[in-house]
Amino acid sequence: MVKLKQLRHGAGLSVRALSERSGISKRTIEDIEARGDCRISTAFVLCKALGCTLNDFYEEEAGE
């Protein structure tokens, strides 16, 4: 699962602001937050826009 919503809120960004900063559509960001997953290439772009790492972006799975 991804922690996009948490990271976005922590950065004080709306979906629209993150969309503008990252170049990823609002709809895609909303879908990722609802589903909890995305392609690694999309995650990389979002991490760059949020100033975080991929490790920050993904929640650890139980048992890892």
N, CA, C, O and CB atoms as a CASP TS submission, in Angstrom:
PFRMAT TS
TARGET T0000
AUTHOR 0000-0000-0000
METHOD Language model
MODEL 1
PARENT N/A
ATOM      1  N   MET     1       0.833  -1.180   0.000  1.00  0.00           N
ATOM      2  CA  MET     1       0.000   0.000   0.000  1.00  0.00           C
ATOM      3  C   MET     1       0.882   1.250   0.000  1.00  0.00           C
ATOM      4  O   MET     1       1.984   1.257   0.549  1.00  0.00           O
ATOM      5  CB  MET     1      -0.950  -0.006   1.213  1.00  0.00           C
ATOM      6  N   VAL     2       0.378   2.275  -0.615  1.00  0.00           N
ATOM      7  CA  VAL     2       1.112   3.532  -0.654  1.00  0.00           C
ATOM      8  C   VAL     2       0.537   4.506   0.376  1.00  0.00           C
ATOM      9  O   VAL     2      -0.630   4.411   0.754  1.00  0.00           O
ATOM     10  CB  VAL     2       1.063   4.148  -2.071  1.00  0.00           C
ATOM     11  N   LYS     3       1.362   5.425   0.812  1.00  0.00           N
ATOM     12  CA  LYS     3       0.957   6.416   1.808  1.00  0.00           C
ATOM     13  C   LYS     3       0.817   7.791   1.163  1.00  0.00           C
ATOM     14  O   LYS     3       1.149   8.804   1.779  1.00  0.00           O
ATOM     15  CB  LYS     3       1.973   6.468   2.966  1.00  0.00           C
ATOM     16  N   LEU     4       0.335   7.830  -0.054  1.00  0.00           N
ATOM     17  CA  LEU     4       0.269   9.086  -0.795  1.00  0.00           C
ATOM     18  C   LEU     4      -0.546  10.146  -0.066  1.00  0.00           C
ATOM     19  O   LEU     4      -0.104  11.289   0.057  1.00  0.00           O
ATOM     20  CB  LEU     4      -0.318   8.846  -2.166  1.00  0.00           C
ATOM     21  N   LYS     5      -1.713   9.786   0.410  1.00  0.00           N
ATOM     22  CA  LYS     5      -2.574  10.777   1.058  1.00  0.00           C
ATOM     23  C   LYS     5      -1.886  11.358   2.296  1.00  0.00           C
ATOM     24  O   LYS     5      -1.916  12.570   2.510  1.00  0.00           O
ATOM     25  CB  LYS     5      -3.930  10.145   1.447  1.00  0.00           C
ATOM     26  N   GLN     6      -1.271  10.503   3.105  1.00  0.00           N
ATOM     27  CA  GLN     6      -0.548  10.960   4.292  1.00  0.00           C
ATOM     28  C   GLN     6       0.578  11.910   3.907  1.00  0.00           C
ATOM     29  O   GLN     6       0.730  12.978   4.500  1.00  0.00           O
ATOM     30  CB  GLN     6       0.013   9.765   5.075  1.00  0.00           C
ATOM     31  N   LEU     7       1.355  11.522   2.923  1.00  0.00           N
ATOM     32  CA  LEU     7       2.490  12.344   2.498  1.00  0.00           C
ATOM     33  C   LEU     7       2.022  13.671   1.911  1.00  0.00           C
ATOM     34  O   LEU     7       2.616  14.718   2.170  1.00  0.00           O
ATOM     35  CB  LEU     7       3.340  11.589   1.471  1.00  0.00           C
ATOM     36  N   ARG     8       0.964  13.621   1.129  1.00  0.00           N
ATOM     37  CA  ARG     8       0.429  14.839   0.523  1.00  0.00           C
ATOM     38  C   ARG     8      -0.076  15.788   1.603  1.00  0.00           C
ATOM     39  O   ARG     8       0.203  16.986   1.562  1.00  0.00           O
ATOM     40  CB  ARG     8      -0.706  14.503  -0.468  1.00  0.00           C
ATOM     41  N   HIS     9      -0.818  15.255   2.569  1.00  0.00           N
ATOM     42  CA  HIS     9      -1.324  16.097   3.657  1.00  0.00           C
ATOM     43  C   HIS     9      -0.163  16.646   4.481  1.00  0.00           C
ATOM     44  O   HIS     9      -0.177  17.810   4.881  1.00  0.00           O
ATOM     45  CB  HIS     9      -2.296  15.301   4.560  1.00  0.00           C
ATOM     46  N   GLY    10       0.841  15.806   4.735  1.00  0.00           N
ATOM     47  CA  GLY    10       2.014  16.247   5.490  1.00  0.00           C
ATOM     48  C   GLY    10       2.754  17.382   4.808  1.00  0.00           C
ATOM     49  O   GLY    10       3.348  18.234   5.468  1.00  0.00           O
ATOM     50  N   ALA    11       2.715  17.390   3.483  1.00  0.00           N
ATOM     51  CA  ALA    11       3.368  18.449   2.708  1.00  0.00           C
ATOM     52  C   ALA    11       2.464  19.674   2.559  1.00  0.00           C
ATOM     53  O   ALA    11       2.871  20.691   1.997  1.00  0.00           O
ATOM     54  CB  ALA    11       3.765  17.923   1.325  1.00  0.00           C
ATOM     55  N   GLY    12       1.228  19.566   3.071  1.00  0.00           N
ATOM     56  CA  GLY    12       0.295  20.684   2.986  1.00  0.00           C
ATOM     57  C   GLY    12      -0.206  20.949   1.579  1.00  0.00           C
ATOM     58  O   GLY    12      -0.495  22.092   1.223  1.00  0.00           O
ATOM     59  N   LEU    13      -0.312  19.886   0.770  1.00  0.00           N
ATOM     60  CA  LEU    13      -0.716  20.035  -0.627  1.00  0.00           C
ATOM     61  C   LEU    13      -2.112  19.473  -0.865  1.00  0.00           C
ATOM     62  O   LEU    13      -2.478  18.437  -0.310  1.00  0.00           O
ATOM     63  CB  LEU    13       0.287  19.344  -1.545  1.00  0.00           C
ATOM     64  N   SER    14      -2.870  20.154  -1.680  1.00  0.00           N
ATOM     65  CA  SER    14      -4.145  19.623  -2.153  1.00  0.00           C
ATOM     66  C   SER    14      -3.851  18.670  -3.310  1.00  0.00           C
ATOM     67  O   SER    14      -2.727  18.614  -3.810  1.00  0.00           O
ATOM     68  CB  SER    14      -5.123  20.777  -2.594  1.00  0.00           C
ATOM     69  N   VAL    15      -4.861  17.931  -3.724  1.00  0.00           N
ATOM     70  CA  VAL    15      -4.699  17.063  -4.893  1.00  0.00           C
ATOM     71  C   VAL    15      -4.322  17.914  -6.103  1.00  0.00           C
ATOM     72  O   VAL    15      -3.450  17.544  -6.888  1.00  0.00           O
ATOM     73  CB  VAL    15      -6.003  16.252  -5.173  1.00  0.00           C
ATOM     74  N   ARG    16      -4.981  19.041  -6.241  1.00  0.00           N
ATOM     75  CA  ARG    16      -4.709  19.926  -7.376  1.00  0.00           C
ATOM     76  C   ARG    16      -3.260  20.428  -7.354  1.00  0.00           C
ATOM     77  O   ARG    16      -2.594  20.437  -8.388  1.00  0.00           O
ATOM     78  CB  ARG    16      -5.682  21.121  -7.365  1.00  0.00           C
ATOM     79  N   ALA    17      -2.773  20.842  -6.183  1.00  0.00           N
ATOM     80  CA  ALA    17      -1.403  21.357  -6.071  1.00  0.00           C
ATOM     81  C   ALA    17      -0.384  20.264  -6.389  1.00  0.00           C
ATOM     82  O   ALA    17       0.609  20.522  -7.070  1.00  0.00           O
ATOM     83  CB  ALA    17      -1.151  21.919  -4.657  1.00  0.00           C
ATOM     84  N   LEU    18      -0.622  19.051  -5.901  1.00  0.00           N
ATOM     85  CA  LEU    18       0.292  17.945  -6.204  1.00  0.00           C
ATOM     86  C   LEU    18       0.250  17.618  -7.688  1.00  0.00           C
ATOM     87  O   LEU    18       1.279  17.310  -8.289  1.00  0.00           O
ATOM     88  CB  LEU    18      -0.064  16.697  -5.372  1.00  0.00           C
ATOM     89  N   SER    19      -0.926  17.682  -8.273  1.00  0.00           N
ATOM     90  CA  SER    19      -1.064  17.439  -9.702  1.00  0.00           C
ATOM     91  C   SER    19      -0.243  18.439 -10.500  1.00  0.00           C
ATOM     92  O   SER    19       0.478  18.067 -11.426  1.00  0.00           O
ATOM     93  CB  SER    19      -2.534  17.510 -10.118  1.00  0.00           C
ATOM     94  N   GLU    20      -0.357  19.706 -10.135  1.00  0.00           N
ATOM     95  CA  GLU    20       0.394  20.740 -10.842  1.00  0.00           C
ATOM     96  C   GLU    20       1.897  20.585 -10.647  1.00  0.00           C
ATOM     97  O   GLU    20       2.673  20.791 -11.580  1.00  0.00           O
ATOM     98  CB  GLU    20      -0.045  22.117 -10.376  1.00  0.00           C
ATOM     99  N   ARG    21       2.306  20.221  -9.434  1.00  0.00           N
ATOM    100  CA  ARG    21       3.729  20.067  -9.123  1.00  0.00           C
ATOM    101  C   ARG    21       4.334  18.852  -9.814  1.00  0.00           C
ATOM    102  O   ARG    21       5.486  18.889 -10.245  1.00  0.00           O
ATOM    103  CB  ARG    21       3.928  19.953  -7.619  1.00  0.00           C
ATOM    104  N   SER    22       3.558  17.775  -9.920  1.00  0.00           N
ATOM    105  CA  SER    22       4.095  16.515 -10.440  1.00  0.00           C
ATOM    106  C   SER    22       3.829  16.289 -11.924  1.00  0.00           C
ATOM    107  O   SER    22       4.544  15.533 -12.582  1.00  0.00           O
ATOM    108  CB  SER    22       3.522  15.375  -9.666  1.00  0.00           C
ATOM    109  N   GLY    23       2.789  16.953 -12.452  1.00  0.00           N
ATOM    110  CA  GLY    23       2.391  16.696 -13.833  1.00  0.00           C
ATOM    111  C   GLY    23       1.510  15.465 -13.986  1.00  0.00           C
ATOM    112  O   GLY    23       1.215  15.042 -15.103  1.00  0.00           O
ATOM    113  N   ILE    24       1.096  14.897 -12.871  1.00  0.00           N
ATOM    114  CA  ILE    24       0.203  13.730 -12.880  1.00  0.00           C
ATOM    115  C   ILE    24      -1.221  14.246 -12.675  1.00  0.00           C
ATOM    116  O   ILE    24      -1.456  15.122 -11.842  1.00  0.00           O
ATOM    117  CB  ILE    24       0.602  12.675 -11.760  1.00  0.00           C
ATOM    118  N   SER    25      -2.160  13.703 -13.433  1.00  0.00           N
ATOM    119  CA  SER    25      -3.526  14.220 -13.392  1.00  0.00           C
ATOM    120  C   SER    25      -4.157  14.054 -12.005  1.00  0.00           C
ATOM    121  O   SER    25      -3.816  13.146 -11.247  1.00  0.00           O
ATOM    122  CB  SER    25      -4.384  13.513 -14.442  1.00  0.00           C
ATOM    123  N   LYS    26      -5.094  14.970 -11.699  1.00  0.00           N
ATOM    124  CA  LYS    26      -5.818  14.892 -10.435  1.00  0.00           C
ATOM    125  C   LYS    26      -6.527  13.551 -10.308  1.00  0.00           C
ATOM    126  O   LYS    26      -6.527  12.934  -9.243  1.00  0.00           O
ATOM    127  CB  LYS    26      -6.827  16.041 -10.320  1.00  0.00           C
ATOM    128  N   ARG    27      -7.127  13.112 -11.397  1.00  0.00           N
ATOM    129  CA  ARG    27      -7.869  11.837 -11.380  1.00  0.00           C
ATOM    130  C   ARG    27      -6.953  10.669 -11.009  1.00  0.00           C
ATOM    131  O   ARG    27      -7.334   9.792 -10.234  1.00  0.00           O
ATOM    132  CB  ARG    27      -8.521  11.574 -12.757  1.00  0.00           C
ATOM    133  N   THR    28      -5.747  10.667 -11.569  1.00  0.00           N
ATOM    134  CA  THR    28      -4.797   9.590 -11.265  1.00  0.00           C
ATOM    135  C   THR    28      -4.405   9.624  -9.793  1.00  0.00           C
ATOM    136  O   THR    28      -4.343   8.581  -9.143  1.00  0.00           O
ATOM    137  CB  THR    28      -3.540   9.706 -12.152  1.00  0.00           C
ATOM    138  N   ILE    29      -4.143  10.809  -9.268  1.00  0.00           N
ATOM    139  CA  ILE    29      -3.788  10.933  -7.853  1.00  0.00           C
ATOM    140  C   ILE    29      -4.938  10.456  -6.975  1.00  0.00           C
ATOM    141  O   ILE    29      -4.719   9.729  -6.006  1.00  0.00           O
ATOM    142  CB  ILE    29      -3.422  12.392  -7.509  1.00  0.00           C
ATOM    143  N   GLU    30      -6.159  10.859  -7.307  1.00  0.00           N
ATOM    144  CA  GLU    30      -7.331  10.414  -6.547  1.00  0.00           C
ATOM    145  C   GLU    30      -7.476   8.897  -6.618  1.00  0.00           C
ATOM    146  O   GLU    30      -7.789   8.261  -5.611  1.00  0.00           O
ATOM    147  CB  GLU    30      -8.608  11.095  -7.076  1.00  0.00           C
ATOM    148  N   ASP    31      -7.255   8.313  -7.788  1.00  0.00           N
ATOM    149  CA  ASP    31      -7.350   6.858  -7.944  1.00  0.00           C
ATOM    150  C   ASP    31      -6.292   6.142  -7.112  1.00  0.00           C
ATOM    151  O   ASP    31      -6.581   5.128  -6.477  1.00  0.00           O
ATOM    152  CB  ASP    31      -7.205   6.468  -9.418  1.00  0.00           C
ATOM    153  N   ILE    32      -5.069   6.666  -7.112  1.00  0.00           N
ATOM    154  CA  ILE    32      -3.988   6.051  -6.331  1.00  0.00           C
ATOM    155  C   ILE    32      -4.338   6.096  -4.846  1.00  0.00           C
ATOM    156  O   ILE    32      -4.164   5.105  -4.137  1.00  0.00           O
ATOM    157  CB  ILE    32      -2.634   6.772  -6.592  1.00  0.00           C
ATOM    158  N   GLU    33      -4.825   7.225  -4.381  1.00  0.00           N
ATOM    159  CA  GLU    33      -5.188   7.336  -2.973  1.00  0.00           C
ATOM    160  C   GLU    33      -6.328   6.384  -2.618  1.00  0.00           C
ATOM    161  O   GLU    33      -6.345   5.835  -1.516  1.00  0.00           O
ATOM    162  CB  GLU    33      -5.582   8.773  -2.641  1.00  0.00           C
ATOM    163  N   ALA    34      -7.265   6.181  -3.513  1.00  0.00           N
ATOM    164  CA  ALA    34      -8.392   5.280  -3.256  1.00  0.00           C
ATOM    165  C   ALA    34      -7.981   3.805  -3.313  1.00  0.00           C
ATOM    166  O   ALA    34      -8.405   3.003  -2.481  1.00  0.00           O
ATOM    167  CB  ALA    34      -9.505   5.542  -4.266  1.00  0.00           C
ATOM    168  N   ARG    35      -7.150   3.455  -4.304  1.00  0.00           N
ATOM    169  CA  ARG    35      -6.736   2.064  -4.503  1.00  0.00           C
ATOM    170  C   ARG    35      -5.591   1.651  -3.593  1.00  0.00           C
ATOM    171  O   ARG    35      -5.535   0.513  -3.128  1.00  0.00           O
ATOM    172  CB  ARG    35      -6.335   1.848  -5.936  1.00  0.00           C
ATOM    173  N   GLY    36      -4.678   2.584  -3.344  1.00  0.00           N
ATOM    174  CA  GLY    36      -3.522   2.268  -2.506  1.00  0.00           C
ATOM    175  C   GLY    36      -2.362   1.660  -3.259  1.00  0.00           C
ATOM    176  O   GLY    36      -1.456   1.091  -2.649  1.00  0.00           O
ATOM    177  N   ASP    37      -2.376   1.774  -4.604  1.00  0.00           N
ATOM    178  CA  ASP    37      -1.242   1.266  -5.371  1.00  0.00           C
ATOM    179  C   ASP    37      -1.091   2.058  -6.665  1.00  0.00           C
ATOM    180  O   ASP    37      -2.008   2.749  -7.112  1.00  0.00           O
ATOM    181  CB  ASP    37      -1.418  -0.239  -5.676  1.00  0.00           C
ATOM    182  N   CYS    38       0.104   1.933  -7.251  1.00  0.00           N
ATOM    183  CA  CYS    38       0.358   2.586  -8.527  1.00  0.00           C
ATOM    184  C   CYS    38       1.615   1.994  -9.148  1.00  0.00           C
ATOM    185  O   CYS    38       2.329   1.211  -8.521  1.00  0.00           O
ATOM    186  CB  CYS    38       0.499   4.119  -8.349  1.00  0.00           C
ATOM    187  N   ARG    39       1.867   2.382 -10.384  1.00  0.00           N
ATOM    188  CA  ARG    39       3.081   1.934 -11.059  1.00  0.00           C
ATOM    189  C   ARG    39       4.288   2.585 -10.413  1.00  0.00           C
ATOM    190  O   ARG    39       4.206   3.707  -9.912  1.00  0.00           O
ATOM    191  CB  ARG    39       3.031   2.260 -12.568  1.00  0.00           C
ATOM    192  N   ILE    40       5.410   1.879 -10.424  1.00  0.00           N
ATOM    193  CA  ILE    40       6.623   2.391  -9.795  1.00  0.00           C
ATOM    194  C   ILE    40       7.078   3.686 -10.469  1.00  0.00           C
ATOM    195  O   ILE    40       7.603   4.575  -9.799  1.00  0.00           O
ATOM    196  CB  ILE    40       7.741   1.340  -9.854  1.00  0.00           C
ATOM    197  N   SER    41       6.886   3.801 -11.769  1.00  0.00           N
ATOM    198  CA  SER    41       7.293   5.022 -12.461  1.00  0.00           C
ATOM    199  C   SER    41       6.461   6.216 -11.986  1.00  0.00           C
ATOM    200  O   SER    41       6.979   7.327 -11.874  1.00  0.00           O
ATOM    201  CB  SER    41       7.154   4.848 -13.987  1.00  0.00           C
ATOM    202  N   THR    42       5.193   5.994 -11.711  1.00  0.00           N
ATOM    203  CA  THR    42       4.330   7.050 -11.186  1.00  0.00           C
ATOM    204  C   THR    42       4.735   7.385  -9.755  1.00  0.00           C
ATOM    205  O   THR    42       4.783   8.555  -9.375  1.00  0.00           O
ATOM    206  CB  THR    42       2.842   6.624 -11.243  1.00  0.00           C
ATOM    207  N   ALA    43       5.024   6.365  -8.973  1.00  0.00           N
ATOM    208  CA  ALA    43       5.469   6.579  -7.592  1.00  0.00           C
ATOM    209  C   ALA    43       6.738   7.417  -7.564  1.00  0.00           C
ATOM    210  O   ALA    43       6.873   8.304  -6.720  1.00  0.00           O
ATOM    211  CB  ALA    43       5.706   5.234  -6.884  1.00  0.00           C
ATOM    212  N   PHE    44       7.662   7.151  -8.467  1.00  0.00           N
ATOM    213  CA  PHE    44       8.916   7.893  -8.520  1.00  0.00           C
ATOM    214  C   PHE    44       8.660   9.377  -8.771  1.00  0.00           C
ATOM    215  O   PHE    44       9.250  10.231  -8.108  1.00  0.00           O
ATOM    216  CB  PHE    44       9.830   7.319  -9.611  1.00  0.00           C
ATOM    217  N   VAL    45       7.790   9.684  -9.718  1.00  0.00           N
ATOM    218  CA  VAL    45       7.463  11.081 -10.033  1.00  0.00           C
ATOM    219  C   VAL    45       6.797  11.755  -8.836  1.00  0.00           C
ATOM    220  O   VAL    45       7.117  12.899  -8.513  1.00  0.00           O
ATOM    221  CB  VAL    45       6.541  11.159 -11.272  1.00  0.00           C
ATOM    222  N   LEU    46       5.878  11.060  -8.181  1.00  0.00           N
ATOM    223  CA  LEU    46       5.209  11.626  -7.021  1.00  0.00           C
ATOM    224  C   LEU    46       6.182  11.858  -5.873  1.00  0.00           C
ATOM    225  O   LEU    46       6.102  12.873  -5.181  1.00  0.00           O
ATOM    226  CB  LEU    46       4.081  10.718  -6.571  1.00  0.00           C
ATOM    227  N   CYS    47       7.096  10.922  -5.671  1.00  0.00           N
ATOM    228  CA  CYS    47       8.102  11.083  -4.621  1.00  0.00           C
ATOM    229  C   CYS    47       8.964  12.310  -4.886  1.00  0.00           C
ATOM    230  O   CYS    47       9.263  13.077  -3.970  1.00  0.00           O
ATOM    231  CB  CYS    47       8.984   9.829  -4.521  1.00  0.00           C
ATOM    232  N   LYS    48       9.353  12.490  -6.118  1.00  0.00           N
ATOM    233  CA  LYS    48      10.155  13.659  -6.470  1.00  0.00           C
ATOM    234  C   LYS    48       9.392  14.938  -6.158  1.00  0.00           C
ATOM    235  O   LYS    48       9.962  15.884  -5.613  1.00  0.00           O
ATOM    236  CB  LYS    48      10.548  13.621  -7.958  1.00  0.00           C
ATOM    237  N   ALA    49       8.107  14.975  -6.499  1.00  0.00           N
ATOM    238  CA  ALA    49       7.279  16.158  -6.254  1.00  0.00           C
ATOM    239  C   ALA    49       7.056  16.399  -4.761  1.00  0.00           C
ATOM    240  O   ALA    49       6.926  17.543  -4.326  1.00  0.00           O
ATOM    241  CB  ALA    49       5.936  16.011  -6.960  1.00  0.00           C
ATOM    242  N   LEU    50       7.013  15.325  -3.986  1.00  0.00           N
ATOM    243  CA  LEU    50       6.770  15.437  -2.549  1.00  0.00           C
ATOM    244  C   LEU    50       8.062  15.577  -1.739  1.00  0.00           C
ATOM    245  O   LEU    50       8.023  15.897  -0.551  1.00  0.00           O
ATOM    246  CB  LEU    50       5.998  14.228  -2.066  1.00  0.00           C
ATOM    247  N   GLY    51       9.193  15.339  -2.380  1.00  0.00           N
ATOM    248  CA  GLY    51      10.472  15.415  -1.679  1.00  0.00           C
ATOM    249  C   GLY    51      10.676  14.270  -0.710  1.00  0.00           C
ATOM    250  O   GLY    51      11.228  14.452   0.375  1.00  0.00           O
ATOM    251  N   CYS    52      10.228  13.084  -1.106  1.00  0.00           N
ATOM    252  CA  CYS    52      10.390  11.909  -0.251  1.00  0.00           C
ATOM    253  C   CYS    52      11.016  10.774  -1.066  1.00  0.00           C
ATOM    254  O   CYS    52      11.222  10.903  -2.272  1.00  0.00           O
ATOM    255  CB  CYS    52       9.021  11.467   0.353  1.00  0.00           C
ATOM    256  N   THR    53      11.309   9.680  -0.400  1.00  0.00           N
ATOM    257  CA  THR    53      11.884   8.515  -1.072  1.00  0.00           C
ATOM    258  C   THR    53      10.797   7.469  -1.329  1.00  0.00           C
ATOM    259  O   THR    53       9.692   7.553  -0.792  1.00  0.00           O
ATOM    260  CB  THR    53      13.034   7.906  -0.226  1.00  0.00           C
ATOM    261  N   LEU    54      11.134   6.494  -2.154  1.00  0.00           N
ATOM    262  CA  LEU    54      10.196   5.390  -2.383  1.00  0.00           C
ATOM    263  C   LEU    54       9.938   4.627  -1.087  1.00  0.00           C
ATOM    264  O   LEU    54       8.835   4.124  -0.873  1.00  0.00           O
ATOM    265  CB  LEU    54      10.739   4.433  -3.464  1.00  0.00           C
ATOM    266  N   ASN    55      10.949   4.538  -0.222  1.00  0.00           N
ATOM    267  CA  ASN    55      10.752   3.875   1.074  1.00  0.00           C
ATOM    268  C   ASN    55       9.709   4.605   1.906  1.00  0.00           C
ATOM    269  O   ASN    55       8.927   3.976   2.619  1.00  0.00           O
ATOM    270  CB  ASN    55      12.077   3.795   1.847  1.00  0.00           C
ATOM    271  N   ASP    56       9.694   5.933   1.816  1.00  0.00           N
ATOM    272  CA  ASP    56       8.689   6.718   2.532  1.00  0.00           C
ATOM    273  C   ASP    56       7.301   6.509   1.930  1.00  0.00           C
ATOM    274  O   ASP    56       6.293   6.529   2.636  1.00  0.00           O
ATOM    275  CB  ASP    56       9.057   8.208   2.506  1.00  0.00           C
ATOM    276  N   PHE    57       7.268   6.309   0.628  1.00  0.00           N
ATOM    277  CA  PHE    57       6.009   6.252  -0.136  1.00  0.00           C
ATOM    278  C   PHE    57       5.215   4.972   0.136  1.00  0.00           C
ATOM    279  O   PHE    57       3.984   4.993   0.159  1.00  0.00           O
ATOM    280  CB  PHE    57       6.301   6.358  -1.630  1.00  0.00           C
ATOM    281  N   TYR    58       5.921   3.867   0.341  1.00  0.00           N
ATOM    282  CA  TYR    58       5.262   2.568   0.523  1.00  0.00           C
ATOM    283  C   TYR    58       5.215   2.174   1.981  1.00  0.00           C
ATOM    284  O   TYR    58       6.200   2.331   2.703  1.00  0.00           O
ATOM    285  CB  TYR    58       5.976   1.487  -0.277  1.00  0.00           C
ATOM    286  N   GLU    59       4.070   1.661   2.422  1.00  0.00           N
ATOM    287  CA  GLU    59       3.926   1.117   3.768  1.00  0.00           C
ATOM    288  C   GLU    59       4.581  -0.258   3.794  1.00  0.00           C
ATOM    289  O   GLU    59       4.546  -0.994   2.808  1.00  0.00           O
ATOM    290  CB  GLU    59       2.419   1.036   4.196  1.00  0.00           C
ATOM    291  N   GLU    60       5.172  -0.589   4.920  1.00  0.00           N
ATOM    292  CA  GLU    60       5.706  -1.946   5.073  1.00  0.00           C
ATOM    293  C   GLU    60       4.546  -2.906   5.194  1.00  0.00           C
ATOM    294  O   GLU    60       3.553  -2.630   5.868  1.00  0.00           O
ATOM    295  CB  GLU    60       6.647  -2.057   6.312  1.00  0.00           C
ATOM    296  N   GLU    61       4.685  -4.030   4.535  1.00  0.00           N
ATOM    297  CA  GLU    61       3.670  -5.072   4.635  1.00  0.00           C
ATOM    298  C   GLU    61       3.855  -5.783   5.966  1.00  0.00           C
ATOM    299  O   GLU    61       4.971  -5.867   6.477  1.00  0.00           O
ATOM    300  CB  GLU    61       3.760  -6.079   3.439  1.00  0.00           C
ATOM    301  N   ALA    62       2.770  -6.291   6.526  1.00  0.00           N
ATOM    302  CA  ALA    62       2.846  -7.031   7.790  1.00  0.00           C
ATOM    303  C   ALA    62       3.766  -8.229   7.615  1.00  0.00           C
ATOM    304  O   ALA    62       3.670  -8.949   6.622  1.00  0.00           O
ATOM    305  CB  ALA    62       1.434  -7.489   8.258  1.00  0.00           C
ATOM    306  N   GLY    63       4.643  -8.440   8.560  1.00  0.00           N
ATOM    307  CA  GLY    63       5.555  -9.574   8.508  1.00  0.00           C
ATOM    308  C   GLY    63       6.867  -9.271   7.828  1.00  0.00           C
ATOM    309  O   GLY    63       7.717 -10.157   7.745  1.00  0.00           O
ATOM    310  N   GLU    64       7.075  -8.073   7.341  1.00  0.00           N
ATOM    311  CA  GLU    64       8.339  -7.734   6.687  1.00  0.00           C
ATOM    312  C   GLU    64       9.300  -7.129   7.665  1.00  0.00           C
ATOM    313  O   GLU    64      10.421  -6.779   7.293  1.00  0.00           O
ATOM    314  CB  GLU    64       8.114  -6.784   5.531  1.00  0.00           C
TER
END
